[in-house]
Amino acid sequence: MNNNQNATVGTIVVADYRTASVFKKYGIDFCCNGNRTVGEACREGEIDAGILEKELEEVTKNSQSEITGLDFKSWPLDLLADYIEKKHHRYVVEQIPILQGYLLKICSVHGSRHPELHEIRELFDECAAELSAHMKKEETLLFPFIRKMVTAKKGNTKGLAAPFGTVQNPIRMMMHEHDTEGNRFRKIASLSNNYQIPPDGCNTYSVSFHLLNEFEDDLHLHIHLENNILFPRSIEMENFLMT
């Protein structure tokens, strides 16, 4: 059995994303709070570390995932930025109006019996607005500069000046906004009883919660790729270019 107690949660997920399913099962945040060690997370959540270790070992042997074969940590930074933008940003843009439509409908039909739906809808609308602005900043400011750094490194060009002082400044802002959206979705998950459909829920209710759960899963991977891989490596590259 591997001993992961002193490894950070984010590092383990970077090495093999399949482990994310285990951390999610136990309510351990691997994206926004991925800098905690497994031991710390187990103590804080009162989780049996031995059982969690065994499940981590099992999932890496047995589970299958569409991204199992993608070693994101070895990707060039410009390719990773492109992937995040084309896959995750596009997914968010496409899903927001769909989810807003479903949430509006179930609020009008079920909101009197399930008042929590109105708060879920309000939280998602806030998330939609903030994420849209967040992604725009990444696409127009941060990601273009990351691509410039990659080009500069290929050409062995040192001293590339960032228009925002240092790449750490927008990264710090993006990570703060990630925390905000992570907390917002934790509230949505709690209000929805982890997306459980009540006995009187209709098909639209079921589809709405399924899509919300899917949206949260995608957001976790999205934030993980940035917080735990793209951002740290971008800081390293800037340091290299400035020496």
C-alpha positions as a Markdown table, in Angstrom:
| # | Residue | x | y | z |
|---|---|---|---|---|
| 1 | Met | 0.0 | 0.0 | 0.0 |
| 2 | Asn | 1.3 | 3.5 | -0.9 |
| 3 | Asn | 1.7 | 5.9 | 2.0 |
| 4 | Asn | 0.3 | 9.2 | 0.8 |
| 5 | Gln | -0.2 | 10.8 | 4.2 |
| 6 | Asn | 2.5 | 13.5 | 3.7 |
| 7 | Ala | 1.7 | 14.1 | 0.1 |
| 8 | Thr | -0.6 | 17.0 | -0.8 |
| 9 | Val | -4.1 | 16.1 | -2.2 |
| 10 | Gly | -3.4 | 18.3 | -5.3 |
| 11 | Thr | -0.1 | 16.5 | -6.0 |
| 12 | Ile | -1.8 | 13.1 | -5.9 |
| 13 | Val | -4.6 | 14.2 | -8.3 |
| 14 | Val | -2.0 | 15.7 | -10.6 |
| 15 | Ala | -0.2 | 12.4 | -10.8 |
| 16 | Asp | -3.5 | 10.4 | -11.5 |
| 17 | Tyr | -6.8 | 12.2 | -11.9 |
| 18 | Arg | -8.7 | 9.0 | -11.1 |
| 19 | Thr | -7.9 | 9.6 | -7.5 |
| 20 | Ala | -10.2 | 12.7 | -7.6 |
| 21 | Ser | -13.3 | 10.4 | -7.3 |
| 22 | Val | -12.1 | 9.1 | -4.0 |
| 23 | Phe | -11.4 | 12.5 | -2.6 |
| 24 | Lys | -14.8 | 13.7 | -3.8 |
| 25 | Lys | -16.5 | 10.7 | -2.1 |
| 26 | Tyr | -15.1 | 11.8 | 1.3 |
| 27 | Gly | -15.7 | 15.5 | 0.7 |
| 28 | Ile | -12.0 | 16.4 | 0.4 |
| 29 | Asp | -11.5 | 19.4 | -1.9 |
| 30 | Phe | -8.6 | 18.7 | -4.3 |
| 31 | Cys | -8.9 | 21.8 | -6.5 |
| 32 | Cys | -9.2 | 24.9 | -4.4 |
| 33 | Asn | -7.6 | 23.4 | -1.2 |
| 34 | Gly | -5.3 | 20.9 | -2.8 |
| 35 | Asn | -2.3 | 22.2 | -0.9 |
| 36 | Arg | -3.4 | 20.2 | 2.3 |
| 37 | Thr | -1.7 | 16.9 | 2.9 |
| 38 | Val | -3.8 | 13.7 | 2.9 |
| 39 | Gly | -3.1 | 13.3 | 6.6 |
| 40 | Glu | -4.4 | 16.8 | 7.4 |
| 41 | Ala | -7.5 | 16.3 | 5.2 |
| 42 | Cys | -8.3 | 13.0 | 7.0 |
| 43 | Arg | -7.8 | 14.5 | 10.4 |
| 44 | Glu | -10.0 | 17.5 | 9.6 |
| 45 | Gly | -12.7 | 15.4 | 8.1 |
| 46 | Glu | -12.4 | 12.6 | 10.7 |
| 47 | Ile | -11.7 | 10.1 | 7.9 |
| 48 | Asp | -10.1 | 6.7 | 8.4 |
| 49 | Ala | -6.7 | 7.3 | 6.6 |
| 50 | Gly | -6.1 | 3.5 | 6.1 |
| 51 | Ile | -9.5 | 3.1 | 4.3 |
| 52 | Leu | -8.8 | 6.1 | 2.1 |
| 53 | Glu | -5.3 | 4.9 | 1.2 |
| 54 | Lys | -6.8 | 1.5 | 0.2 |
| 55 | Glu | -9.4 | 3.2 | -2.0 |
| 56 | Leu | -6.8 | 5.4 | -3.7 |
| 57 | Glu | -4.8 | 2.3 | -4.5 |
| 58 | Glu | -7.8 | 0.4 | -5.8 |
| 59 | Val | -9.1 | 3.3 | -8.0 |
| 60 | Thr | -5.8 | 3.7 | -9.8 |
| 61 | Lys | -5.7 | 0.0 | -10.6 |
| 62 | Asn | -9.3 | -0.5 | -11.7 |
| 63 | Ser | -11.2 | 2.6 | -12.7 |
| 64 | Gln | -11.4 | 4.0 | -16.2 |
| 65 | Ser | -11.8 | 7.7 | -17.2 |
| 66 | Glu | -11.8 | 9.6 | -20.4 |
| 67 | Ile | -8.7 | 11.5 | -19.3 |
| 68 | Thr | -6.9 | 8.5 | -17.8 |
| 69 | Gly | -4.3 | 8.6 | -20.5 |
| 70 | Leu | -3.8 | 12.4 | -20.5 |
| 71 | Asp | -0.6 | 13.4 | -18.6 |
| 72 | Phe | -1.5 | 17.0 | -18.2 |
| 73 | Lys | 1.6 | 17.8 | -16.1 |
| 74 | Ser | 3.9 | 17.1 | -19.0 |
| 75 | Trp | 1.9 | 19.2 | -21.5 |
| 76 | Pro | 3.4 | 22.4 | -22.9 |
| 77 | Leu | 1.8 | 25.3 | -21.1 |
| 78 | Asp | 0.3 | 26.8 | -24.3 |
| 79 | Leu | -1.3 | 23.5 | -25.2 |
| 80 | Leu | -2.7 | 23.2 | -21.7 |
| 81 | Ala | -4.1 | 26.7 | -21.8 |
| 82 | Asp | -5.7 | 26.0 | -25.2 |
| 83 | Tyr | -7.2 | 22.8 | -23.8 |
| 84 | Ile | -8.7 | 24.5 | -20.8 |
| 85 | Glu | -10.2 | 27.3 | -23.0 |
| 86 | Lys | -11.6 | 25.0 | -25.7 |
| 87 | Lys | -12.9 | 22.3 | -23.4 |
| 88 | His | -13.8 | 23.8 | -20.1 |
| 89 | His | -14.5 | 27.4 | -21.0 |
| 90 | Arg | -16.6 | 26.3 | -23.9 |
| 91 | Tyr | -18.5 | 23.8 | -21.7 |
| 92 | Val | -19.3 | 26.6 | -19.2 |
| 93 | Val | -20.5 | 28.9 | -21.9 |
| 94 | Glu | -22.8 | 26.3 | -23.4 |
| 95 | Gln | -24.2 | 24.9 | -20.2 |
| 96 | Ile | -25.0 | 28.2 | -18.4 |
| 97 | Pro | -28.2 | 29.1 | -20.5 |
| 98 | Ile | -29.3 | 25.5 | -20.5 |
| 99 | Leu | -29.1 | 25.2 | -16.7 |
| 100 | Gln | -30.7 | 28.6 | -16.1 |
| 101 | Gly | -33.6 | 27.6 | -18.2 |
| 102 | Tyr | -34.1 | 24.3 | -16.3 |
| 103 | Leu | -33.7 | 26.0 | -12.9 |
| 104 | Leu | -36.3 | 28.7 | -13.8 |
| 105 | Lys | -38.8 | 26.0 | -14.7 |
| 106 | Ile | -38.4 | 23.8 | -11.6 |
| 107 | Cys | -38.5 | 26.9 | -9.4 |
| 108 | Ser | -41.9 | 27.9 | -11.0 |
| 109 | Val | -43.3 | 24.3 | -10.6 |
| 110 | His | -41.7 | 23.1 | -7.4 |
| 111 | Gly | -40.5 | 26.2 | -5.6 |
| 112 | Ser | -43.4 | 26.5 | -3.3 |
| 113 | Arg | -42.8 | 23.0 | -1.9 |
| 114 | His | -39.0 | 23.2 | -2.2 |
| 115 | Pro | -38.0 | 26.8 | -1.4 |
| 116 | Glu | -34.3 | 25.9 | -1.4 |
| 117 | Leu | -34.6 | 25.8 | -5.2 |
| 118 | His | -34.8 | 29.6 | -5.3 |
| 119 | Glu | -31.6 | 29.9 | -3.4 |
| 120 | Ile | -29.9 | 27.3 | -5.7 |
| 121 | Arg | -31.1 | 29.2 | -8.7 |
| 122 | Glu | -29.8 | 32.5 | -7.2 |
| 123 | Leu | -26.4 | 31.0 | -6.4 |
| 124 | Phe | -26.1 | 29.5 | -9.9 |
| 125 | Asp | -26.9 | 32.8 | -11.5 |
| 126 | Glu | -24.2 | 34.5 | -9.4 |
| 127 | Cys | -21.8 | 31.7 | -10.4 |
| 128 | Ala | -22.7 | 32.2 | -14.1 |
| 129 | Ala | -22.0 | 35.9 | -14.0 |
| 130 | Glu | -18.7 | 35.6 | -12.1 |
| 131 | Leu | -17.4 | 32.7 | -14.1 |
| 132 | Ser | -18.1 | 34.4 | -17.4 |
| 133 | Ala | -16.1 | 37.5 | -16.3 |
| 134 | His | -13.4 | 35.2 | -14.8 |
| 135 | Met | -12.9 | 33.3 | -18.1 |
| 136 | Lys | -12.9 | 36.5 | -20.1 |
| 137 | Lys | -9.9 | 37.8 | -18.0 |
| 138 | Glu | -8.1 | 34.5 | -18.5 |
| 139 | Glu | -8.7 | 34.5 | -22.3 |
| 140 | Thr | -7.7 | 38.2 | -22.8 |
| 141 | Leu | -5.0 | 38.7 | -20.2 |
| 142 | Leu | -3.5 | 35.7 | -18.5 |
| 143 | Phe | -3.5 | 33.0 | -21.2 |
| 144 | Pro | -2.1 | 35.2 | -24.0 |
| 145 | Phe | 0.9 | 36.1 | -21.7 |
| 146 | Ile | 1.4 | 32.4 | -20.9 |
| 147 | Arg | 1.6 | 31.7 | -24.6 |
| 148 | Lys | 4.1 | 34.6 | -25.0 |
| 149 | Met | 6.3 | 33.0 | -22.3 |
| 150 | Val | 6.3 | 29.7 | -24.1 |
| 151 | Thr | 7.4 | 31.4 | -27.3 |
| 152 | Ala | 10.0 | 33.4 | -25.4 |
| 153 | Lys | 11.4 | 30.2 | -23.9 |
| 154 | Lys | 11.5 | 28.4 | -27.2 |
| 155 | Gly | 13.5 | 31.4 | -28.6 |
| 156 | Asn | 15.7 | 31.6 | -25.5 |
| 157 | Thr | 14.5 | 35.2 | -25.0 |
| 158 | Lys | 15.0 | 36.4 | -21.5 |
| 159 | Gly | 13.5 | 39.4 | -19.7 |
| 160 | Leu | 9.9 | 39.2 | -21.0 |
| 161 | Ala | 8.0 | 41.9 | -19.2 |
| 162 | Ala | 4.4 | 41.2 | -18.0 |
| 163 | Pro | 1.9 | 44.0 | -18.5 |
| 164 | Phe | 0.6 | 43.3 | -15.0 |
| 165 | Gly | 4.0 | 43.3 | -13.2 |
| 166 | Thr | 4.3 | 39.6 | -12.7 |
| 167 | Val | 2.2 | 36.6 | -13.7 |
| 168 | Gln | 1.7 | 36.0 | -10.0 |
| 169 | Asn | -0.7 | 39.0 | -9.8 |
| 170 | Pro | -3.5 | 37.7 | -12.1 |
| 171 | Ile | -2.9 | 34.1 | -10.9 |
| 172 | Arg | -3.5 | 35.3 | -7.3 |
| 173 | Met | -6.7 | 36.9 | -8.5 |
| 174 | Met | -7.8 | 33.8 | -10.4 |
| 175 | Met | -7.2 | 31.5 | -7.5 |
| 176 | His | -9.2 | 33.8 | -5.2 |
| 177 | Glu | -12.1 | 33.7 | -7.6 |
| 178 | His | -11.7 | 29.9 | -7.8 |
| 179 | Asp | -12.2 | 29.7 | -4.1 |
| 180 | Thr | -15.3 | 31.8 | -4.3 |
| 181 | Glu | -16.9 | 29.6 | -6.9 |
| 182 | Gly | -15.8 | 26.4 | -5.1 |
| 183 | Asn | -17.6 | 27.7 | -2.0 |
| 184 | Arg | -20.6 | 28.7 | -4.0 |
| 185 | Phe | -21.0 | 25.2 | -5.4 |
| 186 | Arg | -20.5 | 23.6 | -2.0 |
| 187 | Lys | -23.6 | 25.6 | -0.9 |
| 188 | Ile | -25.5 | 24.4 | -4.0 |
| 189 | Ala | -24.5 | 20.8 | -3.2 |
| 190 | Ser | -25.6 | 21.2 | 0.4 |
| 191 | Leu | -28.9 | 22.8 | -0.5 |
| 192 | Ser | -29.7 | 20.0 | -3.0 |
| 193 | Asn | -28.7 | 17.3 | -0.6 |
| 194 | Asn | -25.9 | 16.4 | -2.9 |
| 195 | Tyr | -28.2 | 16.5 | -5.9 |
| 196 | Gln | -30.7 | 14.0 | -4.6 |
| 197 | Ile | -34.1 | 14.1 | -6.3 |
| 198 | Pro | -37.0 | 14.3 | -3.8 |
| 199 | Pro | -39.9 | 11.9 | -4.2 |
| 200 | Asp | -42.1 | 14.5 | -5.8 |
| 201 | Gly | -39.4 | 15.6 | -8.3 |
| 202 | Cys | -40.3 | 15.4 | -12.0 |
| 203 | Asn | -38.1 | 14.5 | -15.0 |
| 204 | Thr | -37.1 | 18.2 | -15.4 |
| 205 | Tyr | -36.1 | 18.2 | -11.7 |
| 206 | Ser | -33.9 | 15.1 | -12.2 |
| 207 | Val | -32.3 | 16.6 | -15.4 |
| 208 | Ser | -31.6 | 19.9 | -13.6 |
| 209 | Phe | -29.8 | 18.3 | -10.7 |
| 210 | His | -27.9 | 15.9 | -13.0 |
| 211 | Leu | -26.6 | 18.8 | -15.0 |
| 212 | Leu | -25.7 | 20.8 | -11.9 |
| 213 | Asn | -23.7 | 17.8 | -10.6 |
| 214 | Glu | -22.0 | 17.4 | -13.9 |
| 215 | Phe | -21.3 | 21.2 | -14.0 |
| 216 | Glu | -19.6 | 20.9 | -10.5 |
| 217 | Asp | -17.5 | 18.0 | -11.6 |
| 218 | Asp | -16.3 | 19.8 | -14.7 |
| 219 | Leu | -15.6 | 22.9 | -12.6 |
| 220 | His | -13.5 | 20.8 | -10.2 |
| 221 | Leu | -11.3 | 19.5 | -13.0 |
| 222 | His | -11.2 | 23.0 | -14.6 |
| 223 | Ile | -9.9 | 24.5 | -11.3 |
| 224 | His | -7.6 | 21.6 | -10.7 |
| 225 | Leu | -5.8 | 22.0 | -14.0 |
| 226 | Glu | -5.3 | 25.7 | -13.4 |
| 227 | Asn | -4.5 | 25.8 | -9.6 |
| 228 | Asn | -2.3 | 22.6 | -9.5 |
| 229 | Ile | -0.7 | 22.5 | -12.9 |
| 230 | Leu | -1.0 | 25.6 | -15.2 |
| 231 | Phe | -0.4 | 28.3 | -12.5 |
| 232 | Pro | 2.5 | 26.8 | -10.7 |
| 233 | Arg | 4.3 | 26.0 | -13.9 |
| 234 | Ser | 3.6 | 29.4 | -15.3 |
| 235 | Ile | 5.3 | 31.0 | -12.2 |
| 236 | Glu | 8.3 | 28.7 | -12.7 |
| 237 | Met | 8.6 | 29.7 | -16.3 |
| 238 | Glu | 8.4 | 33.4 | -15.6 |
| 239 | Asn | 11.2 | 32.9 | -12.9 |
| 240 | Phe | 13.3 | 31.1 | -15.5 |
| 241 | Leu | 12.8 | 33.9 | -18.1 |
| 242 | Met | 13.7 | 36.6 | -15.6 |
| 243 | Thr | 17.0 | 35.0 | -14.6 |
